[in-house]
Amino acid sequence: MNKKNLISITDFSKEEYLKIMELSRYFEENPNQSLLKGKVIATLFFEPSTRTRLSFETAISRLGGKIIGFSDSNSSSVSKGETLHDTIKMVSNYADLIIMRHPLEGSARYAAEVSDVPVINAGDGANQHPSQTLLDLYSIMKTQGKLDNINLFLVGDLKYGRTVHSLLMAMSQFENPIFNFVAPPELAMPDEYKLFLRQKGIRYFEHLEFNDIINQADIIYMTRVQKERFIDPVEYEKVKNVYILKNEMLAQTKPNMRILHPLPRINEIHTNVDSNPKAYYFTQALNGVYTRMAIISHLLNLK
């Protein structure tokens, strides 16, 4: 069966990114549709999620589809020992498309190989989160009016942060991006991503602090230090509050600069930033509904 999946952000071309941006804008302007009437979408969340799961389910509902699935693997036959292979084979009999989050890297690619219907990766461990990246691109496009010539600051957990890995890969497809990586050595951007940028001739800079250079940023992409990725709790305690963005730090930033965050936040963005017009993370989360409507419609060739 010839089917299109979204497992890695590299599964889509630059042209498809732009098509998703166009469709997202259409759905933002026309949010209630019946394109999924008569179709069933499965949401399989083997790992906790709030925004991703709810925005996907809102997107499905806005498109007129039906939802099956689970938000806790303990409520499924996985708790009885059922393999991922058997779960996916079984669910693909019932649904027209599967959306899956799983803690193991590579699990989504495996699910796509097993499934008879398209699969969307809603996050596999520290690997990829492509639907988040597409909503991030839409948020950058909306706030900057372009995706070329963006100076992007990625701050916090760059080692385990699947959102920053996917965003780096996507933004590298556009003209003249500049990446500024702000992280402690323990959470630095993995070498394979830096090698990828060097091979493409894309500039990147690494920093331990960013207070003195924050005025260069077009986008500040804050990330949470993910406690669940640490084996040693002592290591987590050392780095959990290493960067905290506060309102007073934004005084000299560019007028067009916007702050993004995949959420949930813990302490890395102070609540006094929320009222600043440069804080965009809650609208960014809303953009996820329209972007996920676009992704589903594209994979099922409905729009």
C-alpha positions in Angstrom: 0.0 0.0 0.0 1.4 3.4 -1.0 1.0 5.6 2.0 2.7 8.8 3.3 3.9 9.0 6.9 5.3 11.8 9.0 8.0 10.2 11.3 10.9 12.5 10.8 10.7 16.1 9.7 12.9 15.1 6.8 10.0 12.9 5.5 8.6 16.2 4.1 10.3 18.4 1.5 10.7 22.1 1.7 7.8 22.4 -0.7 5.6 20.3 1.6 6.6 22.5 4.6 5.3 25.5 2.6 2.2 23.6 1.6 1.5 22.8 5.3 2.0 26.5 6.1 -0.6 27.4 3.4 -3.1 24.8 4.7 -2.5 25.9 8.3 -3.5 29.5 7.4 -6.5 28.2 5.5 -7.7 26.1 8.6 -7.0 29.1 10.9 -9.4 31.1 8.8 -11.8 28.2 8.3 -11.5 26.0 11.4 -14.7 23.9 11.2 -14.6 21.3 8.4 -16.1 18.0 7.4 -13.1 16.5 5.6 -12.8 13.6 8.0 -16.5 12.7 8.0 -16.7 8.9 8.1 -13.0 8.5 9.0 -11.5 7.2 12.3 -8.2 8.4 13.7 -6.3 6.5 16.4 -4.3 8.4 19.0 -1.9 6.1 20.8 0.0 7.8 23.6 2.3 5.5 25.4 3.8 8.5 27.1 2.1 11.4 28.9 1.0 14.4 26.8 -1.3 17.4 27.2 -0.8 19.8 24.3 0.1 17.4 21.6 -2.6 14.9 22.4 -5.3 17.5 22.9 -4.4 19.6 19.9 -4.4 16.5 17.7 -7.8 15.5 19.1 -9.1 19.0 18.6 -7.8 19.0 15.0 -9.6 15.7 14.3 -12.8 17.0 15.9 -12.6 20.2 13.9 -12.2 18.2 10.7 -15.3 16.1 11.6 -13.5 12.8 12.4 -13.9 10.2 15.1 -11.2 9.4 17.7 -10.2 6.1 19.2 -7.1 5.2 21.3 -5.6 5.7 24.7 -3.7 8.4 26.7 -2.2 5.9 29.1 -0.6 2.6 28.0 -1.6 1.1 31.3 -5.2 1.2 30.1 -4.3 -0.8 26.9 -3.2 -4.4 26.3 0.4 -3.2 26.4 0.0 -3.6 30.2 -0.7 -7.3 29.6 2.5 -7.7 27.6 1.2 -7.1 24.0 4.0 -6.1 21.7 4.2 -2.8 19.8 4.0 -4.8 16.5 0.7 -6.4 17.5 -0.8 -3.2 18.9 -0.1 -1.4 15.6 -1.3 -4.2 13.4 -4.5 -4.4 15.4 -5.2 -0.7 15.5 -4.4 -0.2 11.8 -7.4 -2.5 11.1 -9.7 -0.1 12.9 -8.4 3.4 11.9 -7.6 5.4 8.8 -4.5 7.0 10.4 -2.5 6.5 13.6 -0.9 9.2 15.7 1.6 7.8 18.2 3.8 9.0 21.0 6.3 6.5 22.5 9.3 6.8 24.8 11.6 4.7 22.7 13.6 6.3 19.8 12.8 4.6 16.5 9.5 3.2 17.7 7.5 5.5 15.3 9.5 4.4 12.3 8.9 0.8 13.3 5.2 1.4 13.7 5.1 3.0 10.2 6.7 -0.1 8.7 4.1 -2.4 10.5 1.0 -0.3 9.9 -1.3 -0.5 6.9 -2.4 3.1 7.3 -0.4 6.4 7.6 1.4 7.1 10.9 2.3 10.4 12.5 5.1 10.5 15.0 3.9 12.6 18.0 7.3 12.2 19.7 9.6 9.2 20.1 12.0 9.6 23.0 14.6 12.2 22.5 14.6 11.7 18.7 12.0 13.6 16.7 8.7 15.6 17.1 7.9 16.6 13.5 4.3 18.0 14.0 5.7 20.3 16.7 8.3 21.5 14.2 5.7 22.3 11.6 3.7 24.4 14.1 7.0 26.1 15.1 7.6 26.9 11.4 4.1 28.3 11.1 4.6 30.4 14.3 7.9 31.8 12.9 6.2 32.5 9.5 3.3 34.3 11.3 5.5 36.4 13.5 8.4 37.2 11.1 6.6 37.1 7.8 9.3 34.8 6.4 11.4 31.6 7.1 14.6 32.9 5.5 17.4 34.9 7.2 16.2 34.0 10.7 18.6 34.3 13.7 17.4 31.5 16.0 18.4 31.1 19.6 17.9 27.6 20.9 18.2 27.6 24.7 18.3 24.9 27.4 18.1 21.2 26.8 19.6 20.7 23.4 20.9 17.2 24.0 17.6 15.5 24.7 15.2 18.1 23.3 13.6 16.4 20.3 11.8 19.6 19.3 15.1 21.5 18.8 16.6 18.6 16.8 13.6 18.6 14.4 13.5 22.4 14.2 17.2 22.6 13.3 16.7 20.1 10.4 13.7 22.0 9.1 15.1 25.5 9.3 18.3 24.3 7.5 16.2 24.0 4.3 15.6 27.8 4.2 18.0 30.6 3.2 20.7 31.8 5.5 19.6 30.7 9.0 21.9 31.4 11.9 21.8 29.2 14.9 22.9 30.2 18.4 23.0 27.2 20.8 22.8 28.2 24.5 23.3 25.2 26.8 25.5 23.9 29.6 28.1 21.3 28.4 26.0 18.5 29.8 23.1 19.5 27.5 24.9 20.7 24.4 23.6 20.1 20.9 24.8 16.6 19.8 27.7 16.5 17.5 25.8 14.9 14.6 23.6 18.0 14.2 26.6 20.3 14.3 28.3 18.2 11.7 25.1 18.4 9.6 25.2 22.2 9.7 28.9 22.4 8.9 28.4 20.2 5.9 25.7 22.5 4.6 27.8 25.6 5.3 25.3 26.9 7.9 26.6 29.2 10.6 26.1 28.2 14.3 27.6 29.5 17.5 27.7 27.9 21.0 27.3 29.9 24.2 27.1 29.2 27.9 25.2 32.4 28.6 23.0 34.6 26.4 22.2 37.8 28.3 24.8 39.9 26.4 23.7 38.7 22.9 20.0 38.3 23.3 19.4 41.5 21.3 20.6 39.7 18.1 17.7 37.2 18.2 14.7 37.0 15.9 13.4 33.9 17.7 14.3 32.7 21.2 13.2 29.1 21.5 13.3 28.2 25.2 13.2 24.5 26.3 12.5 22.6 29.5 15.2 20.6 31.0 13.5 17.2 30.9 13.7 15.4 34.2 12.4 12.2 32.6 15.4 11.9 30.3 17.9 11.8 33.2 19.0 8.6 34.8 20.9 10.4 37.6 18.7 12.8 39.6 21.8 14.6 40.9 22.7 15.6 37.3 19.2 16.9 36.7 19.4 19.1 39.8 22.6 20.6 38.6 21.1 21.9 35.4 17.4 22.3 35.9 17.4 26.0 36.5 20.5 27.0 34.5 18.6 29.5 32.3 15.6 31.5 33.4 14.3 34.1 30.9 12.9 37.2 32.7 11.0 40.2 31.5 13.8 42.7 32.3 16.1 40.8 29.9 14.0 41.7 26.9 14.3 45.5 27.1 16.8 45.8 24.3 15.6 43.0 22.1 14.5 43.5 18.5 10.9 44.7 18.0 10.2 41.6 15.8 11.7 39.1 18.3 9.3 36.5 19.6 9.7 33.9 22.4 8.7 30.3 21.6 8.5 27.3 23.8 7.1 23.8 23.1 5.7 23.7 26.7 5.2 22.6 29.4 7.5 25.1 31.1 8.8 24.7 34.6 11.0 27.6 35.6 12.8 28.5 32.4 10.4 31.4 31.5 9.4 33.6 34.4 5.7 34.3 34.6 6.5 38.0 34.3 7.3 37.4 30.7 3.7 36.3 29.9 2.3 39.8 29.6 5.1 41.0 27.3 3.9 41.2 23.7 7.0 39.3 22.6 5.8 36.2 24.5 4.2 34.0 21.8 4.2 30.5 23.4 0.5 30.3 24.2 -0.5 31.4 20.7 2.2 28.9 19.4 0.3 26.1 21.1 -3.0 27.3 19.5 -1.2 27.2 16.1 -0.7 23.5 16.7 -4.4 22.8 16.1 -4.4 24.4 12.6 -1.0 22.8 11.7 -2.1 19.4 12.8 -5.4 19.8 10.8 -3.1 20.6 7.8 -0.8 17.5 8.4 -3.7 15.1 8.7 -5.4 16.5 5.6 -2.2 16.3 3.6 -1.3 12.7 4.6 -4.9 11.5 3.7 -4.8 13.6 0.6 -8.0 15.4 1.6 -7.0 19.0 0.8 
